[in-house]
Amino acid sequence: MDEDKRKLIGSKRRDLFKQRHKSLAGGFYACDLDFVWIQRRPPCILAVLDSKRPGERPTFSEVITYNSLLALGIPVFLVEYVGDSEVEGLDRLTVFRYLGGDPYPPQSPSQSEHVAGPFSWEEFGKWQASFREQHQQA
């Protein structure tokens, strides 16, 4: 990966695009995914991760997206982060596997199970390496 890309934290252009999309009339729904783990060879998606604050539930659009990914056989993980601030607070991570949910009112809570953590970034890296090894596509 290019070192300049590795250092990127966010994109003003991406945020502006999302903001402008939200302002369109017509009730267009969308969501973004925080992180997608891919495998280089053969090329495929191994898993999707979405970061959440403790107690934060998936939105209507996220439930639809997550359910669609599950139907394709792609695991979805919700990664809760705990810390002192929004920016600096990714100190401890806890991973939950998304199991499904109903996006329509009355919205029942989505189902998930604790997978790993809480742990540090180093421990998270070890968990990721283990997951990738176990789920490597042939």
Secondary structure as GFF3:
##gff-version 3
##sequence-region A 1 138
A	DSSP	alpha_helix	3	7	.	.	.	ID=ss1
A	DSSP	alpha_helix	12	23	.	.	.	ID=ss2
A	DSSP	beta_strand	35	39	.	.	.	ID=ss3
A	DSSP	beta_strand	44	52	.	.	.	ID=ss4
A	DSSP	alpha_helix	60	71	.	.	.	ID=ss5
A	DSSP	beta_strand	76	82	.	.	.	ID=ss6
A	DSSP	beta_strand	92	100	.	.	.	ID=ss7
A	DSSP	beta_strand	111	119	.	.	.	ID=ss8
A	DSSP	alpha_helix	121	134	.	.	.	ID=ss9
###
